[in-house]
């Protein structure tokens, strides 16, 4: 009997957490901009849960089932997943907590794209005229 009551108490608290948190909490609804960029909000989710109870039916004073539970949920925005021209990139809201080398590796695709653009522009400009 006591296990059932404490179990119901725990299940009720977990139902409340499920109601507050779903996959849309972590990966948000996509936002489309007029210039064709799609931004998808990304969040970090942390939660904790504790429950306990006791059957006091054998006690002379105040018999019954005693229990309690508690839960905490923390949702923290992390950044946006940006989809532009068929490529995806993570735009972080907070400063990255990694080294300069990690940051350089993260920026490599963008740097290579810019470098290719400069080379192409230079090649077109300095191409010998035929004729």
Beta strands, then each sheet from edge to edge (+ up, - down):
strand 1: 31-32
strand 2: 38-55
strand 3: 65-84
strand 4: 87-92
sheet 1: 1+ 2- 3+ 4-
end
